[in-house]
Each structure stands twice: as structure tokens, then as C-alpha cells.
Amino acid sequence: MKTLQHFIIILLDALHKPFAKIIPQQTFRYAACGGGNSALDILLYFIAFHFVLHESIVELGFVAISGHIAAFLLVFPITFSTGFLLGKYITFTQSELRGRIQLLRYGITVGGSILLNYLFLKLFVEYVHLFPTVSKILTTFFVVAYSYVVQKYYTFKVVATKG
């Protein structure tokens, strides 16, 4: 794990050099990791919606879930995990909060992301009548902005030291 972490940090920091005067290192790392995780999320969502669920409603007996929401629910555990690991080990490495506290806080903030994903997907697909994958891309922009703020100032918060 440390070797992969070290490799990713070195790569991102090298890519950051041309932008160092206009974007802070942490923000660049977040954008790169978040962008990669978002791309993974969109790719997996596309595959799940079109090829796993065949764009169909999922009947669970007690509830029916639309294909675009079911695809989100299928992909979520994967990108939750990769997002937390990238945040903890690549982007917000200065946080001294215990890992389990970070994970708990990450789970809470992701709850907000789930709610935003659900609301925006419902809005864009069912009311604006956009294609589900396009709706997912638009939704991602809103969720990423929310996510950065809460992760930086809450989940992976750096506690100021006295002195």
C-alpha cells in the first residue's frame, strides 16, 4: 500500500508543478483523485445501467427501483471505498484524526452526497428528461463541490496546534 501511495503522490506532485502558482497542492490532488474517482464512477454507472441492468426497473418484491437509481446503488460501494482511500492517503494526508473517526465522518458526508445524487438524478432524468448518463455527469459536478468542502473542513480536518 505504501508503495502505491508513494507512487501516486509523486506522480500527482510532478503533474502539479506547472500549476503550482495557481492551484494549491492539496486542491490539485483532490481534483486529480476526485476526477479519477468520478470517472470510475461514471464508467461503472454506464456499465451497470446499460449492460448489467439493461436500463430496466429493478423489482425487489416490496419496492421497484428505477434503473438509473439502481445503477447508482450498485456502483456506490466501490466508489465510496476508493474515494475514502484516496482522500485519506493521497489528498488529506495532514489530518491527524484517527482512521475510524475519518471513516465515520466520511460516511456521514457521503450521506449528503447520496441525497444530492438521488435528488439531482431524479430532477435531471425524470423532470428535465436528460439521458441518465448525462444526468449523472451533471450531478457529479454539484456533488464534487459539496464533497471537497466537507472533506477538507470536516472529514479530514487538520486540527490547529497551539504554540
C-alpha positions as CSV (number, residue, x, y, z in Angstrom):
1,M,0.0,0.0,0.0
2,K,2.8,2.5,0.9
3,T,4.5,1.9,-2.4
4,L,1.3,2.6,-4.4
5,Q,0.6,5.7,-2.2
6,H,4.1,7.0,-2.7
7,F,3.9,6.4,-6.5
8,I,0.6,8.3,-6.8
9,I,1.8,11.2,-4.6
10,I,5.0,11.6,-6.7
11,L,3.1,11.4,-9.9
12,L,0.4,13.9,-8.9
13,D,3.0,16.3,-7.4
14,A,5.0,16.1,-10.7
15,L,1.8,16.9,-12.7
16,H,1.1,19.7,-10.2
17,K,4.4,21.6,-10.8
18,P,3.2,23.6,-13.9
19,F,0.1,24.7,-11.9
20,A,1.8,25.3,-8.6
21,K,1.4,29.1,-8.8
22,I,-2.4,29.0,-9.5
23,I,-3.7,26.0,-7.5
24,P,-2.6,24.7,-4.1
25,Q,-1.1,21.2,-4.0
26,Q,-3.9,19.8,-1.8
27,T,-6.6,21.2,-4.2
28,F,-4.8,19.7,-7.2
29,R,-4.5,16.3,-5.5
30,Y,-8.2,16.4,-4.6
31,A,-9.1,17.4,-8.2
32,A,-7.0,14.6,-9.6
33,C,-8.2,11.9,-7.2
34,G,-11.7,13.1,-7.3
35,G,-11.6,13.4,-11.1
36,G,-10.3,9.8,-11.3
37,N,-12.8,8.5,-8.9
38,S,-15.6,10.4,-10.6
39,A,-14.5,9.0,-14.0
40,L,-14.5,5.5,-12.5
41,D,-18.0,6.2,-11.0
42,I,-19.4,7.4,-14.3
43,L,-17.9,4.4,-16.2
44,L,-19.2,1.9,-13.7
45,Y,-22.6,3.6,-13.7
46,F,-22.8,3.4,-17.5
47,I,-21.8,-0.3,-17.5
48,A,-24.3,-1.1,-14.7
49,F,-27.2,0.9,-16.2
50,H,-26.8,-0.3,-19.8
51,F,-25.2,-3.8,-19.5
52,V,-26.0,-5.1,-16.0
53,L,-29.5,-3.7,-15.5
54,H,-30.3,-3.4,-19.2
55,E,-31.9,0.0,-18.5
56,S,-34.7,-1.8,-16.6
57,I,-36.6,-1.2,-13.4
58,V,-35.4,-3.5,-10.6
59,E,-38.3,-5.3,-8.9
60,L,-37.4,-6.3,-5.3
61,G,-40.9,-7.5,-4.4
62,F,-41.6,-4.8,-1.9
63,V,-40.3,-1.9,-4.0
64,A,-39.4,-1.2,-7.6
65,I,-36.3,0.9,-8.2
66,S,-35.8,2.7,-11.5
67,G,-32.7,1.6,-13.5
68,H,-30.9,4.8,-13.1
69,I,-31.2,4.8,-9.3
70,A,-30.4,1.1,-9.1
71,A,-27.2,1.6,-11.1
72,F,-26.2,4.3,-8.7
73,L,-26.8,2.0,-5.7
74,L,-24.7,-0.8,-7.4
75,V,-21.7,1.4,-8.1
76,F,-21.8,3.3,-4.8
77,P,-19.9,0.9,-2.5
78,I,-17.0,0.7,-5.0
79,T,-16.5,4.5,-5.3
80,F,-17.2,5.1,-1.6
81,S,-14.2,2.9,-0.8
82,T,-11.9,4.3,-3.5
83,G,-12.9,7.8,-2.6
84,F,-12.2,7.3,1.1
85,L,-8.8,5.7,0.5
86,L,-7.7,8.4,-2.0
87,G,-8.9,11.2,0.4
88,K,-7.1,9.6,3.4
89,Y,-3.9,8.5,1.8
90,I,-3.4,10.9,-1.1
91,T,-5.2,14.2,-0.6
92,F,-5.7,14.9,3.1
93,T,-2.6,13.3,4.5
94,Q,-2.0,16.1,7.1
95,S,-5.1,15.1,9.1
96,E,-4.2,13.5,12.4
97,L,-7.8,12.3,13.2
98,R,-8.0,8.6,13.8
99,G,-8.8,6.5,10.8
100,R,-12.1,5.2,12.2
101,I,-13.2,8.8,13.0
102,Q,-12.3,9.8,9.4
103,L,-14.3,6.8,8.1
104,L,-17.3,7.7,10.3
105,R,-17.2,11.3,9.2
106,Y,-16.7,10.3,5.6
107,G,-19.8,8.1,5.8
108,I,-21.8,11.0,7.2
109,T,-20.7,13.4,4.5
110,V,-21.3,10.7,1.8
111,G,-24.8,10.5,3.2
112,G,-25.2,14.1,2.0
113,S,-23.6,13.1,-1.4
114,I,-26.1,10.2,-1.7
115,L,-29.0,12.6,-1.1
116,L,-27.7,15.1,-3.6
117,N,-27.1,12.3,-6.2
118,Y,-30.6,11.0,-5.7
119,L,-32.2,14.4,-5.9
120,F,-30.3,15.6,-8.9
121,L,-30.7,12.3,-10.8
122,K,-34.4,12.4,-10.2
123,L,-34.5,16.0,-11.3
124,F,-32.4,15.6,-14.4
125,V,-33.8,12.3,-15.6
126,E,-37.5,12.5,-14.6
127,Y,-38.2,16.2,-14.8
128,V,-35.7,17.7,-17.2
129,H,-35.7,14.5,-19.3
130,L,-32.0,14.2,-19.8
131,F,-30.3,10.9,-20.6
132,P,-29.3,9.1,-17.4
133,T,-25.5,9.1,-18.1
134,V,-25.6,12.9,-18.9
135,S,-27.6,13.4,-15.8
136,K,-25.0,11.5,-13.8
137,I,-22.2,13.7,-15.2
138,L,-24.1,16.9,-14.3
139,T,-24.9,15.6,-10.9
140,T,-21.2,14.8,-10.3
141,F,-20.3,18.5,-10.7
142,F,-22.6,19.5,-7.8
143,V,-21.6,16.6,-5.6
144,V,-17.9,17.2,-6.1
145,A,-18.1,20.8,-4.9
146,Y,-20.1,19.8,-1.8
147,S,-17.7,16.9,-1.2
148,Y,-14.5,19.0,-1.3
149,V,-15.7,21.5,1.2
150,V,-17.0,18.9,3.8
151,Q,-14.0,16.7,3.4
152,K,-11.5,19.5,3.8
153,Y,-13.2,21.1,6.8
154,Y,-14.8,18.2,8.5
155,T,-13.9,14.6,7.5
156,F,-10.1,15.1,7.2
157,K,-9.9,18.3,9.2
158,V,-6.5,19.4,10.3
159,V,-6.5,20.4,14.0
160,A,-4.6,23.6,14.6
161,T,-1.8,23.1,17.1
162,K,-1.3,25.7,19.9
163,G,2.1,27.3,20.0
